[in-house]
């Protein structure tokens, strides 16, 4: 099975998850310099049901955490649900 690759595509304001040459899932965002608003998680319909949205969200949050200078605002319902399921990761959330 082909490995997954995760990339940050800042020119498109999104994080991407690929399996080989296939784009399987994306996570769109807006960055105002202090907060990264995660606005839309999308998985290609042909690849749904394999947890790819969770993987791209996990890796994007990890990258934002590692940078250490931004907070996350979960605008997308999927991302909000992901944080609810991963309370150990909520330290990176922006105050509302």
TAQUI-V552042 format. One record per pair of residues at least 6 apart in sequence whose C-alpha atoms are under 6 Angstrom apart, sorted by the first residue. I is the first residue (numbers start at 1). J is the second residue. D is the distance in Angstrom with one decimal. If there is no record, write none. Layout:
# TAQUI-V552042
i=I j=J d=D
i=I j=J d=D
This chain:
# TAQUI-V552042
i=2 j=19 d=6.0
i=2 j=20 d=5.8
i=3 j=19 d=5.9
i=4 j=18 d=5.5
i=4 j=19 d=4.6
i=5 j=17 d=5.7
i=5 j=18 d=5.2
i=6 j=16 d=5.7
i=6 j=17 d=4.6
i=7 j=15 d=5.8
i=7 j=16 d=5.2
i=8 j=15 d=4.5
i=9 j=15 d=5.7
i=13 j=28 d=5.9
i=13 j=29 d=5.6
i=14 j=27 d=5.3
i=14 j=28 d=4.2
i=14 j=29 d=5.7
i=15 j=26 d=5.6
i=15 j=27 d=5.1
i=16 j=26 d=4.6
i=17 j=24 d=5.8
i=17 j=25 d=5.2
i=17 j=56 d=6.0
i=18 j=24 d=5.3
i=24 j=43 d=5.7
i=24 j=44 d=5.4
i=24 j=47 d=6.0
i=25 j=42 d=5.6
i=25 j=43 d=4.1
i=26 j=41 d=5.8
i=26 j=42 d=5.4
i=27 j=40 d=5.6
i=27 j=41 d=4.4
i=28 j=39 d=5.6
i=28 j=40 d=5.1
i=29 j=37 d=5.4
i=29 j=38 d=4.4
i=29 j=39 d=5.2
i=30 j=36 d=5.6
i=30 j=37 d=5.1
i=34 j=70 d=4.9
i=35 j=70 d=5.2
i=35 j=71 d=4.7
i=35 j=72 d=5.6
i=36 j=72 d=4.9
i=37 j=72 d=5.9
i=37 j=73 d=4.5
i=37 j=74 d=6.0
i=38 j=74 d=5.2
i=38 j=75 d=5.6
i=39 j=75 d=4.9
i=39 j=76 d=4.8
i=40 j=76 d=5.1
i=71 j=92 d=5.3
i=71 j=93 d=5.4
i=71 j=94 d=4.9
i=72 j=92 d=5.9
i=72 j=93 d=4.7
i=72 j=94 d=5.3
i=73 j=94 d=5.6
i=74 j=80 d=5.2
